[in-house]
Amino acid sequence: MKDMTKLAHKGRDGTDAGGGANPPIQRASTILFERAEDLYGNKLPRDYATDGMVVHDSLKEAVNALEGAIQTILTPTGLAACTLPLLTFCKAGDHILLSDNIYGPTRKFAMTQLVRFGIETSFFDPRADEAITRNFRDNTRAVFFEAPGSLTMEIGNVPLMAKLAKAKGIFTLMDNTWAAGWYFKPLENHIDVSVHAATKYPGGHSDALMGFVSAKDGKIARALRKYDQASGNMVSADDAWLVLRGLRSMGVRLAQHEASALKIARWLEEQPAVQQMLHPALPSHPDHEQWQSDFTGACGLFSFVIHETNEKKVLEFLDRLKLFGLGFSWGGYESLAIHCDPQIVRPAGSWKDTGTLIRLSIGLEDPDDLIADLAQALAGIG
Ligand SMILES: *Cc1c(COP(=O)(O)O)cnc(C)c1O
């Protein structure tokens, strides 16, 4: 079955929907047992609602199909999907490696929280490739990849780096939000745990927060599930239903996001105010070849560097945009823009630019209208 068909059909087998095409939203805490002898008997598929109701099972099954996983855990945010595997696998005395371009709040979690439990963090260049082995220590427990970086868009050779880590017995995790579980398949590329912010493309409508944590190895899946149950992690049936609904149309949305973003990126590349485009599908991207070899497409999120460094003028440029909202997150139907410099932290020194980094999330508007909006806003900068 191809991915597009999986999106339409997976997670619908065996759902007790009373004839409806979709699973029901069951609000529940208590699960009732018919007989006292079953209370501690482990016979029912669920004995408390934290085991998930029908809609949770449906969503997990659909994501498993997409990721090639045997188990997916739903988390209340994408950030919680990033922290859950670290908390599952790391203990006091361990060292973890984070990609220098890792999602900022994941970095913050490691630096402010894991450190309290005696877990040390260091950072590697996302394009280290073979040289990543220099960062491995005897106590390195996990390495966390992200490609492309969600601001600066670097794409290293993740399959190679993950293979080298696995050869050392190190757990490999990847934040796969940009590829949406669609354009790159971490679990087929030496990654033990694929996480992504379902808040972005799976949800797709800027109305729900959620994360996915997927694994295909039985032992790893069981360890994640054990932590999941022990920690009280859960999402509501309403949110699971919304994200499953979003997932059904993700394939066609992504195709439109991809086409519009490419059209806009190609136009931007011709503009004098633009110093450098950072869209992996453009031949000018420094990691274009790596992207071609590992990814089957590109989403609607890309960045570009403008010559302008006067902050006031940069802010005025953003304020002139009418169709682009100013705000964090991405992957929704509506276009968004931010300037990135205030949130770029690169301990391994992997990012240097001489202008100002702007990031766009291209939504589902007509790309010609978005180009016209960018043109009028860019007109005011040098
Ligand atoms: C947004 C995002 C997350 C976190 O998702 P939330 O649901 O907002 O917590 C994680 N990783 C990346 C790359 C993201 O862009």
PDBQT file of the ligand as one rigid body, heavy atoms in Angstrom, charges set to zero:
ROOT
HETATM    1  C1  LIG A 401       7.228  22.769  16.589  1.00  0.00    +0.000 C 
HETATM    2  C2  LIG A 401       8.343  21.813  16.685  1.00  0.00    +0.000 A 
HETATM    3  C3  LIG A 401       8.446  20.936  17.768  1.00  0.00    +0.000 A 
HETATM    4  C4  LIG A 401       7.524  21.004  18.953  1.00  0.00    +0.000 C 
HETATM    5  O1  LIG A 401       6.177  20.913  18.675  1.00  0.00    +0.000 OA
HETATM    6  P1  LIG A 401       5.093  21.584  19.674  1.00  0.00    +0.000 P 
HETATM    7  O2  LIG A 401       3.865  20.799  19.417  1.00  0.00    +0.000 OA
HETATM    8  O3  LIG A 401       5.000  23.013  19.277  1.00  0.00    +0.000 OA
HETATM    9  O4  LIG A 401       5.616  21.403  21.074  1.00  0.00    +0.000 OA
HETATM   10  C5  LIG A 401       9.481  20.032  17.760  1.00  0.00    +0.000 A 
HETATM   11  N1  LIG A 401      10.378  20.001  16.776  1.00  0.00    +0.000 NA
HETATM   12  C6  LIG A 401      10.312  20.824  15.718  1.00  0.00    +0.000 A 
HETATM   13  C7  LIG A 401      11.333  20.726  14.650  1.00  0.00    +0.000 C 
HETATM   14  C8  LIG A 401       9.301  21.770  15.643  1.00  0.00    +0.000 A 
HETATM   15  O5  LIG A 401       9.256  22.614  14.621  1.00  0.00    +0.000 OA
ENDROOT
TORSDOF 0
